[in-house]
Amino acid sequence: MRYDFAVIGAGVSGITSALILAKHGRSVALLEKAPRTAPLLRGFSRQGVQFDTGFHYTGGNRGTD
């Protein structure tokens, strides 16, 4: 099969890029070396406790001028 674009890495940026291209009618191959997409957003577990490492902060410290 032929694709218009190949996006390497299925993290947040790769998934977003692939979605935008697909919404504009392009065929996209999304490639990820990890077993699942967005591997860094899925969190991790230690001793049976799940830790969420997903998106939790954006922006900077806005001071008053």
JOQUI-V866339 format. One record per helix or strand. SS is the DSSP state (h for helix, s for strand). FROM is the first residue (numbers start at 0). LEN is the number of residues. If there is no record, write none. Layout:
BEGIN
[[SS,FROM,LEN] [SS,FROM,LEN]]
END
This chain:
BEGIN
[[s,4,4] [h,11,12] [s,27,4] [h,38,3] [s,43,3] [s,48,3]]
END
